[in-house]
């Protein structure tokens, strides 16, 4: 049986192509409602690929979310988020992040900068990523690595400007925090 000893997170994962394990990964988000509380949700369908080179300059990351898979556990809200007021999933079915630079910022931590595309609007974005190390997968003949990532976006920069006017601003906060928990498998 393979060892499940986690290697130190002071280095990069093993070189090669890593594929996201959707059964052990989540993409969640939160936004303020009425300036009072956070409404949380998730995307149910997504994929990602990580290419680890011999150096950070040779490494890249790309993730794709199925915009229609948004789920906040409230059907009428999910329908509104899928509408032209927000994601407009009939016209724009993907949300995509493609890295163009990865920089170390501390022990096992990296800033992953790249292009974020929502509703066919592409803006620069930087995701804070923490690498948790890798293990030999006890159920497969490959390695498994763990990552956490987060970024904050201004939804209005991507054309999602709908809001109801109230005394304290709007119904929905302009900033949306996206958090990712990911396990990836080293491809054969």
C-alpha positions as CSV (number, residue, x, y, z in Angstrom):
1,X,0.0,0.0,0.0
2,X,1.3,3.5,-0.9
3,X,2.4,5.9,1.8
4,X,0.0,8.8,2.6
5,X,2.8,10.9,4.1
6,X,2.3,14.5,2.9
7,X,5.4,16.1,1.4
8,X,6.5,19.5,2.5
9,X,4.7,22.4,0.8
10,X,8.0,24.4,0.4
11,X,8.4,23.4,-3.2
12,X,6.2,22.9,-6.3
13,X,4.2,19.8,-6.9
14,X,5.9,17.2,-9.2
15,X,6.4,18.3,-12.8
16,X,3.7,17.3,-15.2
17,X,0.0,17.8,-16.0
18,X,-2.3,17.7,-13.0
19,X,-6.1,17.3,-13.5
20,X,-8.7,18.5,-11.0
21,X,-10.5,15.8,-9.0
22,X,-14.1,17.2,-9.0
23,X,-15.1,14.7,-6.2
24,X,-12.7,16.3,-3.8
25,X,-12.9,20.0,-5.0
26,X,-15.3,22.9,-4.6
27,X,-15.8,26.3,-6.1
28,X,-17.8,28.5,-3.8
29,X,-18.6,32.3,-3.6
30,X,-20.1,34.8,-1.3
31,X,-21.6,38.3,-1.8
32,X,-23.2,40.7,0.7
33,X,-27.0,41.0,0.7
34,X,-28.4,44.4,1.8
35,X,-25.0,45.1,3.3
36,X,-25.9,42.8,6.2
37,X,-25.1,39.2,5.6
38,X,-23.3,37.1,3.1
39,X,-25.2,35.0,0.6
40,X,-23.1,31.9,-0.3
41,X,-23.3,29.6,-3.3
42,X,-21.3,27.3,-5.4
43,X,-20.7,26.1,-8.9
44,X,-21.6,22.4,-9.3
45,X,-19.7,21.8,-12.6
46,X,-16.1,22.9,-13.2
47,X,-12.8,21.7,-14.5
48,X,-9.2,22.7,-14.1
49,X,-5.8,21.8,-15.4
50,X,-2.4,22.6,-13.8
51,X,0.8,22.3,-15.8
52,X,3.8,22.3,-13.4
53,X,7.1,22.9,-15.2
54,X,10.6,22.8,-13.9
55,X,10.1,26.5,-12.7
56,X,7.2,28.8,-12.0
57,X,7.8,30.5,-15.4
58,X,7.1,27.2,-17.1
59,X,3.9,26.5,-15.1
60,X,0.3,27.4,-15.8
61,X,-3.2,27.0,-14.5
62,X,-6.6,27.1,-16.3
63,X,-10.1,26.7,-14.8
64,X,-13.5,26.6,-16.4
65,X,-16.8,26.9,-14.6
66,X,-20.2,26.0,-16.1
67,X,-22.0,29.2,-15.4
68,X,-25.5,27.5,-15.5
69,X,-24.4,25.2,-12.6
70,X,-24.6,28.1,-10.1
71,X,-26.4,27.0,-6.9
72,X,-27.3,29.1,-3.9
73,X,-30.0,26.6,-2.6
74,X,-32.7,29.2,-3.5
75,X,-34.3,28.4,-6.9
76,X,-35.7,31.9,-7.7
77,X,-32.3,33.5,-6.8
78,X,-30.4,31.0,-8.9
79,X,-32.7,31.7,-11.9
80,X,-32.1,35.4,-11.4
81,X,-28.3,34.8,-11.3
82,X,-28.5,32.9,-14.5
83,X,-30.5,35.7,-16.2
84,X,-29.1,38.6,-18.4
85,X,-29.1,40.7,-15.1
86,X,-26.1,38.6,-14.0
87,X,-24.3,35.7,-15.7
88,X,-26.6,35.5,-18.8
89,X,-26.0,31.8,-19.2
90,X,-28.0,31.5,-22.4
91,X,-25.3,33.6,-24.1
92,X,-22.2,33.0,-22.0
93,X,-22.1,29.5,-20.6
94,X,-18.5,29.6,-19.3
95,X,-16.4,31.4,-16.7
96,X,-12.7,31.0,-17.4
97,X,-9.5,31.8,-15.6
98,X,-6.2,31.4,-17.5
99,X,-2.9,32.2,-15.7
100,X,-0.1,34.1,-17.2
101,X,2.2,34.5,-14.2
102,X,2.8,32.6,-11.0
103,X,4.9,34.3,-8.2
104,X,5.9,32.9,-4.8
105,X,4.8,35.1,-1.9
106,X,5.7,32.9,1.1
107,X,6.0,29.3,2.4
108,X,3.7,27.3,0.0
109,X,1.9,30.4,-1.1
110,X,1.6,31.9,-4.6
111,X,0.0,34.8,-6.4
112,X,-1.5,33.4,-9.7
113,X,-2.2,36.3,-12.0
114,X,-4.1,35.9,-15.3
115,X,-7.1,36.6,-17.3
116,X,-10.6,36.1,-15.9
117,X,-13.4,36.0,-18.5
118,X,-17.1,36.4,-17.4
119,X,-19.8,37.2,-20.0
120,X,-17.1,37.5,-22.7
121,X,-15.5,40.4,-20.7
122,X,-11.9,39.6,-19.9
123,X,-10.1,41.4,-17.0
124,X,-6.8,40.8,-15.2
125,X,-7.2,39.0,-11.9
126,X,-4.9,37.6,-9.2
127,X,-5.7,34.5,-7.2
128,X,-4.0,33.9,-3.8
129,X,-3.1,30.2,-3.8
130,X,-1.8,28.0,-1.0
131,X,-0.2,24.7,-1.9
132,X,-0.8,22.0,0.8
133,X,1.6,19.4,-0.5
134,X,1.2,16.0,-2.3
135,X,0.8,12.4,-1.4
136,X,0.9,9.1,-3.1
137,X,-2.7,8.3,-3.8
138,X,-3.6,5.2,-1.8
139,X,-6.3,4.1,-4.3
140,X,-4.4,4.9,-7.6
141,X,-1.0,4.7,-9.0
142,X,-0.4,8.4,-9.1
143,X,0.2,11.4,-6.9
144,X,-2.5,13.7,-5.4
145,X,-1.9,17.4,-4.5
146,X,-4.0,19.9,-2.6
147,X,-4.6,23.6,-3.1
148,X,-6.7,26.4,-1.7
149,X,-7.3,29.6,-3.7
150,X,-9.3,32.8,-3.3
151,X,-9.9,36.0,-5.2
152,X,-12.3,38.9,-5.0
153,X,-14.0,40.4,-8.1
154,X,-16.0,43.4,-8.8
155,X,-19.1,42.0,-10.5
156,X,-19.9,45.3,-12.2
157,X,-16.6,45.2,-14.1
158,X,-18.0,42.1,-15.9
159,X,-21.3,43.8,-16.9
160,X,-23.3,42.5,-13.9
161,X,-24.7,45.9,-12.8
162,X,-28.2,45.0,-11.8
163,X,-29.1,46.2,-8.3
164,X,-32.1,47.6,-6.4
165,X,-31.6,51.0,-4.9
166,X,-32.0,51.1,-1.1
167,X,-30.8,53.6,1.5
168,X,-27.6,51.8,2.2
169,X,-26.6,51.2,-1.4
170,X,-28.0,48.1,-3.2
171,X,-29.5,44.7,-2.6
172,X,-26.4,42.9,-3.8
173,X,-22.8,43.8,-2.9
174,X,-20.5,44.7,-5.8
175,X,-17.7,42.5,-4.5
176,X,-17.9,38.8,-4.9
177,X,-15.4,36.5,-3.1
178,X,-14.6,33.2,-4.8
179,X,-12.9,30.4,-2.8
180,X,-11.6,27.2,-4.2
181,X,-10.6,24.0,-2.5
182,X,-8.9,21.6,-4.9
183,X,-7.3,18.2,-5.1
184,X,-5.6,17.3,-8.3
185,X,-4.2,14.1,-9.7
186,X,-0.9,13.8,-11.6
187,X,-1.8,12.6,-15.1
188,X,-0.1,9.4,-16.4
